[in-house]
Amino acid sequence: MLYDFHTHTCLSDGALAPMELIRRAMVKGYTALGIADHCARGSMRRIIEEVQADCLLARERWDFLALTGVEITHAPASSIPQLAAEAKKLGAEIVVVHGETLVEPTEPGTNLAAVSCPQVDILAHPGLLTEEEAQLAAETGVFIELTVRQGHCLSNGLVATMARRADAALMLNSDAHQPSDLLTEQFAQQMVRAAGIPEQYIKEILIDNPQELLHRIRARAEANL
């Protein structure tokens, strides 16, 4: 089983159109794919509408679980609660926040704003994750990302340590921008091991936690019927 809730298309800085990314993930053996293109307020509605149209088509005709998401990126930290709530109202099934990676100038305070917000699902590549941030994520249920993405993955070891210390839920995502970035089960397992995760917790990160996120998505959808 292979889950990945943080990928990008040509609607932001990825290489492929949403439909092609979905098809390539299917062929690669994915169980579920989340598309979370970069956005803030200006492009959010357009991105959600375009991704959602292809995700719904894939679910209808291929019975493949393609999910509509966004990655709130380089927005003012104080705006994250408002933007996350707006994304959900517009139809985003997954809200990812671009965390304080070591390799980009994300505003300090973004991690804290993300893990404090119940409308956020995943804090992506959080860089120098603190004990306070990890503890808040454990309390609010925000998933903390281990990432495969070059540069962003430099802090995976620290992120894993802080999250496990606080009992915050971890998950691995590819942050794919190119077809070659898509995961395989073997490589996903290797990346989790490389972050220093003991063998007995690999299934929790790669399968159990993604399935918990899917359960939450289904519950939200049913509540909105």
Summary of the structure (lengths in Angstrom):
residues: 225
radius of gyration: 15.8
end to end distance: 28.8
largest distance: 44.6
contacts: 806
relative contact order: 0.15
helix: 51%
strand: 17%
